[in-house]
Each structure stands twice: as C-alpha cells, then as structure tokens.
Amino acid sequence: MPWTEFVTLVGGLMPDTPLGSVVGIRAEKDQETIKAFNPDQRRIHRDWHTRQALKKLEEPDKLSKDMDNLGAMFKAMFGAKGVNECQA
C-alpha cells in the first residue's frame, strides 16, 4: 500500500475507534479542547508533541535553517532592525 493511501485511510478514521481517538488527540490544536482533556488524553498529547520536538533536535542543520527562516520572516514582518538594535 502506498504511503499516501495509508495516510488517507488513517486520516479518515472515525474518532469513536481507539486509533481514531489517539490520532484526534495528537492532532488537536484548540487550547480550550486541550484544557478539557482528561489526564490520559493530556499524556497522549504531551508525549506526541515531545516526540516531535525531540525529532527536530536530531537534525541540528535543519533546525538551524528553520530558525534562520523564522528570523527572516520576523525581519520582513517587523522591519529591518535587528533584535539588538531594538533593545537600545
């Protein structure tokens, strides 16, 4: 089975199945919904996001490039002044 087909099938799981429930908990972004999670749901959500963050740390070059891109985005949004120039 191709990866794209698998992802489509997993994404279509209903939340009333055990796997669908875990996928929904991991994907939740609404802070009010997350606050209402029970302790087990919070653990699932926290463990997933911790795993994703640690995965990013395994590739320091990519992380550095992503941070440079983020800095460039902020620079474009808020002007050409550097952070040190704004603190004067």
RAURHU-V640002 format. One record per pair of residues at least 4 apart in sequence whose C-alpha atoms are under 6 Angstrom apart, sorted by sequence separation. I is the first residue (numbers start at 1). J is the second residue. D is the distance in whole Angstrom. If there is no record, write none. Layout:
i = [I:I]
j = [J:J]
d = [D:D]
This chain:
i = [7:17:37:42:43:46:60:74:75:15:37:75:14:15:13:26:25]
j = [11:21:41:46:47:50:64:78:79:20:42:80:20:21:20:45:45]
d = [6:6:5:6:6:6:6:6:5:4:6:6:5:5:5:5:6]
